[in-house]
Amino acid sequence: MERDSEHWEYDKVIEYTRENPDALIEYHNRIPRYYNLQVGVWMTMRLMRLSMVIALLRLHNNLLLRK
Protein backbone atom coordinates (compact mmCIF):
# COMPACT_ATOMS: atom_id res chain seq x y z
CA MET A 1 0.00 0.00 0.00
CA GLU A 2 1.38 3.36 -0.94
CA ARG A 3 1.94 6.06 1.61
CA ASP A 4 -0.04 8.60 -0.35
CA SER A 5 -2.12 9.85 2.56
CA GLU A 6 -1.49 10.94 6.11
CA HIS A 7 -3.49 8.02 7.50
CA TRP A 8 -2.13 5.19 5.35
CA GLU A 9 -1.36 3.07 8.44
CA TYR A 10 -4.98 3.21 9.56
CA ASP A 11 -6.11 2.18 6.09
CA LYS A 12 -3.72 -0.78 6.21
CA VAL A 13 -5.03 -1.89 9.62
CA ILE A 14 -8.64 -1.60 8.50
CA GLU A 15 -7.89 -3.60 5.35
CA TYR A 16 -6.12 -6.32 7.37
CA THR A 17 -8.97 -6.48 9.89
CA ARG A 18 -11.54 -6.90 7.13
CA GLU A 19 -9.53 -9.74 5.59
CA ASN A 20 -8.88 -11.38 9.01
CA PRO A 21 -11.87 -10.76 11.30
CA ASP A 22 -10.42 -13.02 14.01
CA ALA A 23 -7.49 -10.64 14.39
CA LEU A 24 -9.72 -8.05 16.02
CA ILE A 25 -11.17 -10.63 18.41
CA GLU A 26 -7.67 -11.78 19.34
CA TYR A 27 -6.61 -8.15 19.91
CA HIS A 28 -9.55 -7.53 22.24
CA ASN A 29 -8.79 -10.74 24.14
CA ARG A 30 -5.12 -9.83 24.64
CA ILE A 31 -5.50 -6.19 25.69
CA PRO A 32 -7.00 -6.84 29.16
CA ARG A 33 -4.34 -9.45 29.89
CA TYR A 34 -1.61 -7.00 28.86
CA TYR A 35 -2.93 -4.25 31.13
CA ASN A 36 -3.53 -6.66 34.01
CA LEU A 37 0.09 -7.76 33.71
CA GLN A 38 1.31 -4.16 33.67
CA VAL A 39 -0.80 -3.23 36.69
CA GLY A 40 0.36 -6.38 38.45
CA VAL A 41 4.01 -5.47 37.92
CA TRP A 42 3.32 -1.91 39.06
CA MET A 43 1.54 -3.10 42.21
CA THR A 44 4.34 -5.57 42.99
CA MET A 45 6.92 -2.79 42.79
CA ARG A 46 4.81 -0.51 45.00
CA LEU A 47 4.36 -3.26 47.59
CA MET A 48 8.09 -3.98 47.58
CA ARG A 49 8.87 -0.29 48.17
CA LEU A 50 6.25 -0.09 50.89
CA SER A 51 7.64 -3.15 52.67
CA MET A 52 11.15 -1.63 52.50
CA VAL A 53 9.89 1.62 54.04
CA ILE A 54 8.12 -0.27 56.82
CA ALA A 55 11.26 -2.31 57.53
CA LEU A 56 13.36 0.86 57.71
CA LEU A 57 10.86 2.54 60.03
CA ARG A 58 10.87 -0.50 62.34
CA LEU A 59 14.66 -0.52 62.37
CA HIS A 60 14.71 3.20 63.11
CA ASN A 61 12.19 2.80 65.96
CA ASN A 62 14.17 -0.11 67.43
CA LEU A 63 17.34 1.97 67.39
CA LEU A 64 15.55 4.88 69.09
CA LEU A 65 14.15 2.58 71.81
CA ARG A 66 17.61 1.22 72.62
CA LYS A 67 19.00 4.68 73.47
N, C-alpha and C positions, 0 to 999 in steps of 0.2 A: 504494500500500500504506500502510495506516495505521501510525502509530508507537505502536501499542498495547502493545508489549512492549519490553523492554530490548534485545533482540537483533534488532530489525526489520531492520537493515542486513544481517545475516547471512542472514536469510530471503530478502531481496531478491536477494542474490548467488546463493544456491542456486537460487532460482526462475529467474533469468536463465541460469544455467549449464545447467539442465535444458532450457530452451527453445533454447539455443545451445551444443551440446556442443563445437563447434570453438573457442569462446571459451576454454575451459580449456586446450586444446592450445596455442593461441596464447600464452596466459599463461605456460605452462611453457616454451615456446620462447624467449620474450623475457627471462625472469628471468635465465638464465645470462649472456646478452649484456649486460644491464644491470649485473650485478655485475662482469663482466670489465671493462667500461668504467670503472666506479668504481675498481676496483683498479688499472687501468692509469693512470688520472689520479693516484691516490695514489702509485704507484711513480714516475711521472714527476716529481712534486713532490719526493719524497724524493731521487731521483737528482740533481735540480737543486741541492737544498740541499747534498748531499754534495759535488758538484763545486765549489760555491762555497767550502765549508770547505777542501777540498784546495787550491784556488787561493790562498786566504788563508794557509794554512800554508806553501805554497811561497814566497809573497811574503815572509812573516815570516822564513823560513829564509834567503832570499837577502839580506834586509836585515841579518840577524845575521852572515852570512859576510862582508859588506863591511866591517864594523867592525874 
